[in-house]
Amino acid sequence: MTFASLAPPSTMKTAVALRHIHVEDLGMLAPLLAARGYAVCHVEAPLEDLTDPALAAADLLVVLGGPIGAGDEGRYPWLADELALIAQRLRDRRPILGICLGAQLIARALGASVHPLGVKEIGFGPVTLTDAGKTSVLAPLADTPVLHWHGDQFDIPAGASHLAGTAIAANQAFAVDAHVLGLQFHLEADPRRLEPWLVAHAGELVQAGIDPRVLRAQARSLHSALPAAAAAVVTRWLNGLDA
């Protein structure tokens, strides 16, 4: 489904994913959302009109990752419109899921800071769930590594629940009530289709001294476990939206 087709009234629920770089799409989440009755489309954030009322009115907004910073609107002016869209949805208490850059933008819109880690966290590894996280929608990740690919970290916004961390980045996930979920890690990334990521981010891997063969082997070991865990997390979150 295209973004333009969301404008006419529809009996289907709508899920819009803001995409910043083509390779970082909804991945494993797209079929899960479709199975829940959502009409799903990607919006190219650097190209399309982020002030379009259809975005603010969508039943679900997913803000995906990308290789720029959450505070880079001086270099990428359209980020200001994206932040305004996120802020509007937060004010309206409309469901929003943020992944990596998306979670950082949500954190900024909620008044929290985003800052460099000083190191790249790239690769598949576990998250440590907080006490709140153990009873949250992230509970299925207790024993399953996820894909980390970032060099910045958000602070936990005031009033949000801190759900997970790692030894490198203490703030890996937060939630605000049932309608806002921010994930620093890439729960959408399909370990069975990692190769486009390795190609698109080849330069970054070289700079970070990371061998793509290591990531490929890590992904191979998670072909079954990670999709199942991701489906369980997203299903729990969507159930909360429908409650």
BABAPA-886153 format. One record per residue: residue in three letters; residue number from 1; x, y, z of N, C-alpha, C in turn. Coordinates in steps of 0.001 Angstrom, whole numbers, plus 524288, in hexadecimal, padded with zeros to 5 digits. Example, Ala and Ser with C-alpha at 12.3 -4.5 7.8 and 13.67 -1.06 7.14 Angstrom:
2
("ala" 1 (83386 7E9C6 81E78) (8300C 7EE6C 81E78) (83390 7F31C 81E78))
("ser" 2 (83232 7F736 81BA8) (83566 7FBDC 81BE4) (83264 8001E 81EBE))
This chain:
243
("met" 1 (80354 7FB56 80000) (80000 80000 80000) (80370 804D2 80000))
("thr" 2 (801E8 808B4 7FCF2) (804CA 80D9F 7FCBF) (8029B 81177 800BF))
("phe" 3 (805C6 81567 80202) (80414 81960 805B3) (7FF44 81C44 803B5))
("ala" 4 (7FF21 81D6A 7FE9B) (7FAC6 8205A 7FC63) (7F596 81D89 7FD32))
("ser" 5 (7F5B6 8185A 7FD2C) (7F0D6 81566 7FDB1) (7EEB4 81570 80339))
("leu" 6 (7F1B8 81792 806EB) (7EFBD 817F8 80C45) (7EC01 81C8D 80CE7))
("ala" 7 (7EC27 82042 8094D) (7E90F 824FD 809ED) (7E329 82409 809D1))
("pro" 8 (7E10C 820D9 80624) (7DB68 81FFD 8062E) (7D9B7 81CF8 80B05))
("pro" 9 (7D4E2 81DA8 80CC8) (7D303 81AAB 8113D) (7D372 814D3 8103A))
("ser" 10 (7D4C4 811E9 81424) (7D576 80C48 81396) (7D363 8099A 8186A))
("thr" 11 (7D15E 804E9 817B4) (7CF8B 801E7 81C2E) (7D410 7FF17 81ED2))
("met" 12 (7D8A5 7FEE8 81C43) (7DD2C 7FC49 81E8C) (7E01B 7FFFB 82224))
("lys" 13 (7E294 7FDC1 82612) (7E63A 800BF 82938) (7EB14 801E2 825E5))
("thr" 14 (7ED95 80648 826F5) (7F224 807DB 823EB) (7F704 807E0 82751))
("ala" 15 (7FB3D 805BB 82531) (80058 805D7 827BC) (80432 80856 823F6))
("val" 16 (8066E 80CB9 8257E) (80A27 80F9A 82241) (80F8E 80F1D 824B3))
("ala" 17 (8135E 80D94 8217C) (818C9 80D3A 82342) (81BF4 8118F 820C0))
("leu" 18 (81E49 814EB 823E3) (821C8 818F7 821E6) (8272E 81692 82114))
("arg" 19 (828D7 8167D 81C2B) (82DD2 813FC 81ACB) (831CB 8182A 81954))
("his" 20 (83680 817B3 81B7E) (83A99 81B8C 81A88) (83EA9 81998 816A3))
("ile" 21 (83F4E 81481 81646) (842E1 81210 81293) (84049 80CFF 810EB))
("his" 22 (84098 80BBF 80BEA) (83D2D 807B7 809BD) (83DF2 8026E 80C50))
("val" 23 (842BA 80117 80DAF) (843BE 7FBDD 80FC3) (8414A 7FB14 81528))
("glu" 24 (84079 7FF5B 81811) (83E4A 7FEEB 81D52) (8386A 7FFC6 81D0E))
("asp" 25 (835BA 7FB90 81B77) (8300E 7FBCC 81ADE) (82D66 7F8DB 81F55))
("leu" 26 (82862 7F7BE 81EBA) (8257B 7F50A 822DA) (82739 7EF69 8239E))
("gly" 27 (829BE 7ED32 81FC4) (82BD7 7E7F4 8205F) (827D6 7E40B 82248))
("met" 28 (82928 7E16F 82699) (825C2 7DD5F 828B8) (82095 7DF73 82ABA))
("leu" 29 (8203D 7E48F 82BAD) (81B73 7E6BE 82DE9) (8171D 7E74F 829E8))
("ala" 30 (81879 7E7DF 824E2) (8147F 7E8CF 820E0) (81075 7E470 8209B))
("pro" 31 (81200 7DF77 82038) (80DFD 7DB5F 82003) (80AEF 7DAD3 82513))
("leu" 32 (80D5E 7DC18 82976) (80A92 7DBD4 82E71) (80635 7DFE5 82E96))
("leu" 33 (80771 7E493 82CC7) (8037F 7E8B6 82CB8) (7FF27 7E770 828D6))
("ala" 34 (800A8 7E574 8244D) (7FCAF 7E40D 82068) (7F906 7DFDD 82285))
("ala" 35 (7FB35 7DC1B 8255B) (7F7FD 7D7EF 82792) (7F437 7D9F7 82BB1))
("arg" 36 (7F573 7DE79 82DFB) (7F1FE 7E0DE 831DF) (7EE05 7E484 82F5C))
("gly" 37 (7EDE2 7E4B9 82A38) (7E9F5 7E7D4 8278B) (7EB92 7ED54 8263A))
("tyr" 38 (7F0AA 7EE7D 82681) (7F285 7F3B4 82520) (7F3C3 7F408 81F4C))
("ala" 39 (7F242 7F843 81CDE) (7F44C 7F9B1 817C1) (7F98B 7FC5D 818B5))
("val" 40 (7FDB0 7FA19 8169F) (802FF 7FBB6 817F9) (8058B 7FE8D 81365))
("cys" 41 (8082B 802E3 8147B) (80B3B 80576 8106B) (81006 80801 812D8))
("his" 42 (81401 808B3 80F86) (818AE 80B9A 81101) (8185D 8111E 80EBE))
("val" 43 (819FC 814E5 811D8) (81A79 81A50 8101E) (8203D 81BBC 8104F))
("glu" 44 (82246 81DAE 80BF1) (827C4 81F2E 80BB4) (82861 82481 80E57))
("ala" 45 (82A33 8247D 81327) (82A58 82948 8164B) (82D68 82DB9 813B3))
("pro" 46 (831CB 82CBE 81118) (834A2 8311D 80EB4) (83200 83367 809E2))
("leu" 47 (82E02 830B8 807C1) (82BCE 8324B 802C0) (82625 8341B 80301))
("glu" 48 (8231A 831E5 80688) (81D7B 832DD 8067A) (81BFA 8370D 80A7A))
("asp" 49 (81729 838EC 809FC) (81534 83D36 80D3D) (813A8 83B1E 81298))
("leu" 50 (816D9 83C25 81674) (815D8 83A18 81BB0) (811CB 83D50 81EA1))
("thr" 51 (80FE1 8417E 81C39) (80B9E 8447F 81E9C) (80649 842A6 81CAD))
("asp" 52 (80628 83EC8 81950) (80136 83CC0 81744) (7FDD8 83AC7 81BC5))
("pro" 53 (7F8F7 83C82 81C36) (7F594 83AD7 82082) (7F4BD 834F0 820CD))
("ala" 54 (7F564 8322D 81C70) (7F4AB 82C80 81C83) (7F89D 829DA 8200F))
("leu" 55 (7FD35 82C1B 820AB) (8011D 829CF 8241F) (7FF7E 82A4E 829D6))
("ala" 56 (7FDB0 82EE7 82B3B) (7FBF6 82FB9 8309D) (7F727 82C7B 831DA))
("ala" 57 (7F402 82B35 82DDC) (7EF20 82865 82EBA) (7EFB4 82285 82E63))
("ala" 58 (7F43E 8208A 82CA9) (7F4F1 81AE5 82C22) (7F40B 81833 8315F))
("asp" 59 (7F200 8137A 83123) (7F0FD 81095 835FB) (7F609 80F3B 838D1))
("leu" 60 (7FA36 80E5E 835DC) (7FF46 80D13 8382B) (8038E 80FA9 834F9))
("leu" 61 (8074D 8120D 837A4) (80BED 81436 8351B) (810B8 81157 83726))
("val" 62 (813E4 80F52 8338A) (818DB 80CD9 834EC) (81D2D 81042 832B8))
("val" 63 (820AC 81210 83613) (82503 81566 83469) (829EC 81202 83478))
("leu" 64 (82C14 81117 82FD4) (8304E 80D55 82F2D) (835A7 80FD3 83006))
("gly" 65 (839B2 80CA5 82F4D) (83F02 80E5C 83041) (84174 81116 82B9A))
("gly" 66 (8465D 8129C 82C3B) (84937 8153B 8280F) (84E7F 81716 829FA))
("pro" 67 (85201 81861 82653) (8576B 81997 827B7) (85873 81F4E 828F0))
("ile" 68 (8546F 82256 82A49) (8553A 827C2 82BD7) (853DD 8285C 83197))
("gly" 69 (854F3 82CE4 833C1) (853FA 82DC1 83948) (84EA6 83027 83A49))
("ala" 70 (84C90 82F2B 83ED5) (8476A 8313F 8403D) (84778 83729 840DB))
("gly" 71 (84C12 8397F 8414B) (84C72 83F28 841C8) (84EA5 841C9 83CF6))
("asp" 72 (84E38 83F29 83882) (850AF 84111 833BB) (84D17 84453 83045))
("glu" 73 (8490A 846CC 83276) (84582 849B8 82F15) (84823 84E7B 82C8F))
("gly" 74 (84C88 85046 82EAE) (84F64 85473 82C19) (85189 852AD 826DB))
("arg" 75 (85338 84DDC 82681) (85547 84BB0 821A6) (850F2 84952 81E4D))
("tyr" 76 (84CF7 84743 820DF) (848A2 844B4 81E2B) (8438F 84743 8200A))
("pro" 77 (8420E 84BAA 81DA9) (83DBD 84EDB 81FB4) (8388D 84BF8 82037))
("trp" 78 (83794 847FE 81D06) (832A1 84522 81D5A) (831F4 8425A 8228E))
("leu" 79 (83640 8419B 8256E) (835CF 83F36 82A9B) (8326C 8427F 82E44))
("ala" 80 (83255 8479D 82D79) (82F10 84AFA 830C4) (82950 849A4 83002))
("asp" 81 (827AC 848A0 82B2D) (82247 84705 82A32) (82128 841A6 82C8E))
("glu" 82 (82510 83E43 82C5C) (82452 83911 82EAD) (823AB 8396C 83495))
("leu" 83 (826CF 83C9F 83706) (82649 83D6B 83CAE) (820FE 83FCA 83E06))
("ala" 84 (81F30 8436E 83ACB) (81A15 845CF 83BC4) (815B6 841C8 83B42))
("leu" 85 (81626 83E51 8376A) (81249 83A2A 836C4) (8123B 83696 83B8A))
("ile" 86 (816D7 8350E 83D47) (81735 831A5 841DE) (814E6 8345C 846A0))
("ala" 87 (81635 83954 8475D) (8142C 83C39 84BD9) (80E3C 83C8E 84BB0))
("gln" 88 (80C11 83D5D 846FE) (80664 83D9F 84692) (803DC 83876 84813))
("arg" 89 (8060E 8342A 8463D) (803D6 82F0F 84790) (80451 82DFB 84D6F))
("leu" 90 (80895 82FB7 84FBB) (80929 82F08 85564) (80509 8322E 8584F))
("arg" 91 (8040D 836FC 85697) (80005 83A2F 8591A) (7FAA6 837AE 85881))
("asp" 92 (7F9BE 83557 853EE) (7F4AC 832ED 852DA) (7F437 82D6A 85517))
("arg" 93 (7F883 82B7A 8576A) (7F8B5 8262E 859AB) (7F74D 82216 85585))
("arg" 94 (7F95A 822D2 850DE) (7F890 81F0A 84CAE) (7FD37 81B58 84C7F))
("pro" 95 (7FC64 81660 84B63) (80094 81278 84BB7) (80543 813B5 8483F))
("ile" 96 (809D8 812F6 84A7F) (80EB2 813FC 847AC) (812ED 8104C 849A7))
("leu" 97 (815A4 80DD9 845FB) (81A00 80A54 84718) (81ED4 80CAB 8449E))
("gly" 98 (822F4 80D50 847B2) (827D8 80F63 845B4) (82C2B 80B63 84610))
("ile" 99 (82F45 80AFE 841E5) (83391 8073C 841AE) (8389C 80A25 8407B))
("cys" 100 (83C72 809AB 843E5) (8419F 80C0A 84354) (84110 811FB 842B0))
("leu" 101 (84230 81427 83E1D) (8416D 819C9 83D55) (83BDE 81B5A 83EC6))
("gly" 102 (8380B 81812 83D66) (8329B 81945 83EB0) (831B6 819DB 8447D))
("ala" 103 (8340C 81669 84797) (83386 816C5 84D42) (8363F 81BA9 84F51))
("gln" 104 (83AB1 81D05 84CF6) (83D75 821BA 84E93) (83A3B 8269B 84D6C))
("leu" 105 (83795 826AB 84902) (83446 82B28 847AD) (82F9F 82B84 84B63))
("ile" 106 (82D5D 8271D 84CCF) (8291A 82734 850A7) (82B1B 82945 855DC))
("ala" 107 (82FAA 82774 85782) (831ED 8294E 85C6C) (832B4 82F3A 85C43))
("arg" 108 (834C2 83139 857E9) (8356D 836E6 85767) (83034 839BB 857BE))
("ala" 109 (82C42 837A6 85510) (82721 83A27 85524) (824CA 83A26 85A9B))
("leu" 110 (8267D 8367C 85DE4) (824AA 8362E 8634B) (82826 8394C 86703))
("gly" 111 (82BFB 83C12 864DD) (82F3B 83F7A 86814) (8344E 83D1F 869FC))
("ala" 112 (8358A 8384A 86860) (83A62 835BB 86A0C) (83EC6 836F1 86639))
("ser" 113 (84392 83657 867F2) (8480C 8375D 8648A) (849D1 83258 861DA))
("val" 114 (84C7D 8331A 85D7C) (84EF0 82ED4 85A96) (854A2 83050 859E5))
("his" 115 (85836 82CB0 85AEA) (85DB9 82E0E 85AF1) (86105 82980 85900))
("pro" 116 (865D0 82A88 85732) (86939 8265B 85554) (86AE9 822C1 859BF))
("leu" 117 (86B50 81DC0 85872) (86D53 819F3 85C33) (87344 81A3A 85CA7))
("gly" 118 (875C0 81BE9 8586F) (87B70 81BCF 85848) (87D8E 816C4 85606))
("val" 119 (87A0C 81327 854BF) (87B83 80E1F 8527B) (876DA 80C34 84F58))
("lys" 120 (877DB 80905 84B67) (873A7 8069D 8486A) (87209 80178 84B01))
("glu" 121 (86D07 800C8 84B94) (86AF0 7FBC5 84D60) (86851 7F93C 848A4))
("ile" 122 (86B10 7F590 84634) (8693C 7F312 8416C) (869D1 7ED2A 841FC))
("gly" 123 (8659C 7EA66 84117) (865B4 7E4B8 8414C) (86111 7E29A 8444A))
("phe" 124 (8607B 7DD7F 8440B) (85C3D 7DAF6 846DC) (85DEF 7D9CC 84C6F))
("gly" 125 (85AC5 7DB74 85023) (85BFA 7DA82 85597) (85717 7DB15 858E8))
("pro" 126 (8573F 7D930 85DB4) (852A0 7D96B 8610B) (851C0 7DEDC 8633D))
("val" 127 (84D0D 7DFC4 86511) (84BE8 7E44B 86853) (84AAD 7E248 86DC7))
("thr" 128 (84BDC 7E580 8719A) (84A7A 7E440 876FD) (84583 7E72A 8785F))
("leu" 129 (84177 7E44A 8799B) (83C83 7E6C0 87AD9) (83C9A 7E8D5 8806B))
("thr" 130 (83A93 7ED80 88121) (839D9 7EFA5 8865D) (8354D 7ECCF 88905))
("asp" 131 (83452 7EE0F 88DEF) (82FCB 7EBB2 89091) (82AC8 7ECFC 88D9B))
("ala" 132 (82A5B 7F1DF 88BCE) (825C4 7F357 888BA) (825AD 7F069 8838E))
("gly" 133 (82A44 7EFAC 8813D) (82A91 7ECFE 87C40) (82903 7E74B 87C8D))
("lys" 134 (82A23 7E4D6 880FD) (828E6 7DF45 88192) (82310 7DE39 88183))
("thr" 135 (81FFC 7E21A 882D6) (81A4B 7E16E 882C9) (817CA 7E473 87E4F))
("ser" 136 (81B0C 7E642 87AA4) (8191E 7E974 87646) (8188B 7E620 87160))
("val" 137 (81744 7E8BB 86D1A) (816D5 7E60A 8680C) (81C10 7E3CB 8664A))
("leu" 138 (82066 7E599 86893) (82591 7E3AD 86711) (8271D 7DE9D 869BD))
("ala" 139 (823DA 7DC82 86D07) (82528 7D7BA 86FE5) (82711 7D34D 86C60))
("pro" 140 (824FC 7D291 8679E) (826EF 7CE55 86444) (82CA9 7CEE5 862A9))
("leu" 141 (82F1B 7D362 8639A) (8348F 7D427 86221) (8385D 7D2A1 8666C))
("ala" 142 (83672 7D068 86A9E) (839D1 7CF33 86F13) (83E68 7CBB0 86D8D))
("asp" 143 (83D9C 7C82F 869DB) (841B7 7C47D 8686D) (84337 7C4B3 862AB))
("thr" 144 (841A6 7C8D3 85FE8) (84292 7C912 85A4A) (8459B 7CDF7 858CE))
("pro" 145 (84A35 7CD64 85671) (84D1E 7D1FB 8549E) (84A2D 7D4E2 85052))
("val" 146 (84B24 7D9F7 85008) (848D1 7DD50 84C01) (84D38 7E038 84936))
("leu" 147 (84BE6 7E2D7 844F6) (84FD5 7E5AE 841F5) (85084 7EB31 84411))
("his" 148 (8554D 7EC6D 84599) (856CF 7F1B4 8473D) (859ED 7F42F 842CE))
("trp" 149 (858A4 7F93D 841A2) (85B8F 7FBDC 83D78) (85B07 801BE 83E50))
("his" 150 (85E2F 803D6 841D7) (85DA9 80964 84324) (86295 80B64 845BA))
("gly" 151 (86314 8109C 8459B) (86759 81335 84859) (86579 8176F 84C08))
("asp" 152 (86056 8186E 84C19) (85DF2 81C44 84F98) (85A52 81975 8536B))
("gln" 153 (858D9 81C2E 85777) (8554D 81A0A 85B65) (851A7 81E52 85D5F))
("phe" 154 (84CC2 81CE0 85E4F) (84900 82084 8609E) (84915 82015 86688))
("asp" 155 (847D9 82463 86932) (8467A 82420 86EB6) (840D1 82258 86F1F))
("ile" 156 (83F6A 82004 87384) (83A06 81E55 8744A) (836B2 82326 87561))
("pro" 157 (832A9 82418 8724A) (82F75 828CB 8731A) (82CB7 828BA 87863))
("ala" 158 (82BC6 82D51 87A74) (828E4 82DCD 87F5F) (8237F 82B55 87EC1))
("gly" 159 (82213 82826 88285) (81CFB 825A1 88277) (81CC5 82095 87F70))
("ala" 160 (82109 81F32 87CB6) (82131 81A4F 879BF) (82364 815F1 87D1F))
("ser" 161 (82219 81129 87BC8) (8242F 80C91 87E74) (82921 80AB8 87BAA))
("his" 162 (82D4D 809F5 87E9B) (8323D 807F0 87C87) (831D0 80205 87C5D))
("leu" 163 (83252 7FFB3 877A3) (83128 7FA25 87706) (835E7 7F6A8 8763E))
("ala" 164 (83A34 7F8BA 87414) (83E96 7F54A 872C4) (8438E 7F869 8720A))
("gly" 165 (847F9 7F5B0 87279) (84D0D 7F806 8718E) (850FF 7F3E9 87001))
("thr" 166 (855C1 7F5B0 86EBB) (85A2B 7F233 86DD8) (85ED8 7F46D 870C7))
("ala" 167 (86323 7F175 870D0) (867D8 7F351 87375) (869FE 7F831 870CE))
("ile" 168 (86931 7F8B3 86BB9) (86B2C 7FD37 868DB) (86772 801CE 86927))
("ala" 169 (8626A 800BE 86890) (85E74 804E3 86879) (85A2D 80385 86C5C))
("ala" 170 (85A1A 8065A 870A8) (8567F 804FF 874E9) (850C8 805C9 87370))
("asn" 171 (84FD6 80950 86FC9) (84A65 80A97 86E68) (84910 80853 86911))
("gln" 172 (84693 803CC 86919) (84568 8010B 8643A) (83F99 80109 862DF))
("ala" 173 (83C42 8023A 86693) (836A5 8021E 86566) (833AE 8051B 8698C))
("phe" 174 (82F60 807AA 867DB) (82BE9 80A4B 86B87) (82659 809FC 86979))
("ala" 175 (822B0 80ACB 86CF7) (81D26 80ACC 86B8B) (81A72 80F33 86E78))
("val" 176 (81679 81156 86BF8) (812F1 81504 86E84) (80D79 812B4 86E18))
("asp" 177 (80B72 8111F 8728C) (80660 80E77 872AB) (8066C 80A0F 86EA1))
("ala" 178 (8020F 8091B 86C01) (801DA 804CB 8683F) (802DE 8068D 862AE))
("his" 179 (802E3 80BC2 861AE) (802C6 80D8E 85C4B) (80800 80F4F 85A18))
("val" 180 (80C0D 80F9B 85D53) (81130 8114E 85B79) (81541 80D40 85D04))
("leu" 181 (81838 80B67 85920) (81C7A 807C0 85A24) (8213A 80980 8570F))
("gly" 182 (82590 80A5A 859C4) (82A71 80BE9 85745) (82E90 807B8 85805))
("leu" 183 (830DA 805E9 853BE) (834C1 801BF 853D8) (839C1 803AA 85153))
("gln" 184 (83E1F 8038E 85426) (84319 804FC 851C9) (844F6 800C4 84E08))
("phe" 185 (843B6 7FBEE 84F20) (8455F 7F78C 84BE0) (84180 7F69C 8476C))
("his" 186 (84327 7F359 843B0) (84030 7F291 83EDD) (83D09 7ED7F 83F21))
("leu" 187 (8388A 7EDCB 84193) (8353A 7E927 841F6) (832D1 7E7BA 83CB6))
("glu" 188 (832B0 7EB6E 83925) (83058 7EA79 83401) (833F6 7E795 8304D))
("ala" 189 (83908 7E7AB 83158) (83CE4 7E592 82DAB) (83C8C 7DFA4 82D67))
("asp" 190 (83BD5 7DD9C 828C2) (83B3E 7D7FC 827EE) (840A5 7D57F 8277B))
("pro" 191 (84226 7D20B 82B0D) (84761 7CFAA 82ABA) (84812 7CC4D 825DC))
("arg" 192 (843C2 7CAE4 8235F) (843FB 7C7C7 81E8C) (844F0 7CB31 819C1))
("arg" 193 (844CA 7D062 81A7B) (84569 7D40D 8161C) (8491D 7D885 817B4))
("leu" 194 (84D6C 7D71B 81A16) (8510E 7DB0B 81C1F) (854A3 7DD49 817E1))
("glu" 195 (85564 7DA80 8139F) (8595C 7DC0D 80FCC) (858C2 7E1AB 80DDA))
("pro" 196 (853FF 7E391 80CB2) (8539A 7E90F 80B02) (85599 7ECEE 80F10))
("trp" 197 (854F9 7EBBD 81415) (85717 7EF18 8182A) (85D0F 7EF3F 817CC))
("leu" 198 (85F71 7EAB8 81701) (86524 7EA6A 816DF) (86750 7ED7B 81242))
("val" 199 (86477 7ED89 80DF3) (8662E 7F073 8095D) (86554 7F652 80A2B))
("ala" 200 (860A1 7F7C8 80BF1) (85F56 7FD53 80C8E) (862DC 80003 81086))
("his" 201 (86482 7FD2C 81482) (867A6 7FF7C 818B6) (86D4B 7FD83 818A4))
("ala" 202 (86F28 7FC00 813FE) (87467 7F9C8 81395) (87890 7FD8C 8158C))
("gly" 203 (87813 80290 81430) (87BE9 8065F 815E9) (87C1B 806E8 81BD0))
("glu" 204 (8778E 806FE 81E40) (87758 80768 823F0) (879D7 802A7 82687))
("leu" 205 (878F3 7FE02 8244D) (87B47 7F946 8267E) (8813A 7F97A 82637))
("val" 206 (8833F 7FB78 821D7) (888EB 7FBF8 82158) (88B03 7FFBE 82571))
("gln" 207 (8887A 80441 82607) (88A39 80826 829CE) (88A09 80615 82F62))
("ala" 208 (88625 802CB 8307E) (88593 800A6 835C7) (888DC 7FBC6 836A3))
("gly" 209 (88B6F 7F9E0 83283) (88EB7 7F53C 83303) (88B9F 7F042 833CF))
("ile" 210 (88703 7EFFC 83171) (8838F 7EB76 83218) (88368 7E858 82D05))
("asp" 211 (88469 7E34C 82D71) (88474 7DFCD 828EE) (87EDF 7DE19 827BA))
("pro" 212 (87CDD 7DF21 82306) (87787 7DD85 821C1) (876B4 7D7A9 82231))
("arg" 213 (87ADB 7D4A4 821C0) (87A48 7CEFB 82244) (878AC 7CD73 827CB))
("val" 214 (87A4C 7D08E 82B9A) (878B2 7CF87 83103) (872D9 7D085 831A2))
("leu" 215 (870FD 7D4EE 82F8B) (86B67 7D628 82FDD) (8682E 7D218 82CF2))
("arg" 216 (86A24 7D05D 8287C) (86762 7CC73 8256B) (866C5 7C763 8287E))
("ala" 217 (86AE8 7C5CC 82B34) (86AAC 7C101 82E53) (866FB 7C1AA 832F7))
("gln" 218 (86721 7C63A 83577) (86384 7C73F 839C8) (85DDE 7C6E9 837ED))
("ala" 219 (85CD3 7C94E 8337F) (85784 7C943 83167) (855B9 7C3BF 83033))
("arg" 220 (85932 7C096 82E08) (857CF 7BB34 82CA1) (85613 7B81C 83165))
("ser" 221 (85867 7B929 835DD) (8570D 7B640 83A9B) (851C3 7B7D2 83CD0))
("leu" 222 (84F7E 7BC1C 83AC0) (84A99 7BE2F 83CDF) (8461A 7BDF0 838FA))
("his" 223 (846B5 7BAED 834D3) (842CB 7BABF 830AC) (83D5E 7B954 832AB))
("ser" 224 (83D0F 7B627 836AC) (837F2 7B486 838BB) (83672 7B78C 83DA0))
("ala" 225 (83A28 7B812 8413D) (838E7 7BA3F 84664) (83766 7BFFC 84623))
("leu" 226 (83A41 7C313 84313) (83940 7C8B9 84316) (83406 7CA18 84089))
("pro" 227 (832AA 7C7EC 83BFE) (82D73 7C917 839E5) (82909 7C7A5 83D9C))
("ala" 228 (8299A 7C343 8405C) (82586 7C1AB 8440E) (8251C 7C580 84894))
("ala" 229 (8299B 7C736 84AA5) (8298C 7CAE6 84F01) (82769 7D02F 84D4E))
("ala" 230 (828F9 7D1F9 848AB) (82705 7D6FF 846B3) (82123 7D6D1 84600))
("ala" 231 (81F2F 7D289 843E5) (81988 7D1FD 84327) (816B2 7D21F 8485C))
("ala" 232 (818F9 7CFA6 84C4B) (8167C 7CF92 8516A) (81647 7D506 853CA))
("val" 233 (81A87 7D803 85343) (81AA7 7DD50 85569) (816A1 7E0C6 852B4))
("val" 234 (816AE 7E0BA 84D8A) (81325 7E422 84A9E) (80D79 7E29A 84B89))
("thr" 235 (80C77 7DD8F 84BD9) (80723 7DBCB 84CE5) (80546 7DDB8 85231))
("arg" 236 (808A9 7DD71 8561B) (8072F 7DF61 85B4D) (80621 7E53F 85B2E))
("trp" 237 (80964 7E820 85850) (808A8 7EDBE 85822) (8038B 7EF2B 85553))
("leu" 238 (8028F 7EC9D 850EF) (7FDC1 7EDA3 84E16) (7F8F5 7EC19 85144))
("asn" 239 (7F969 7E7DC 85448) (7F510 7E652 857A4) (7F3D3 7EAA7 85B94))
("gly" 240 (7F804 7ED35 85D82) (7F734 7F182 86126) (7F482 7F623 85EA4))
("leu" 241 (7F5A8 7F70F 8599A) (7F308 7FB58 856E2) (7ED43 7FA2B 8561C))
("asp" 242 (7EC08 7F530 85564) (7E695 7F3AB 85460) (7E368 7F30A 85953))
("ala" 243 (7E60F 7F300 85DCE) (7E342 7F1F8 862BC) (7DFA1 7F67E 86422))
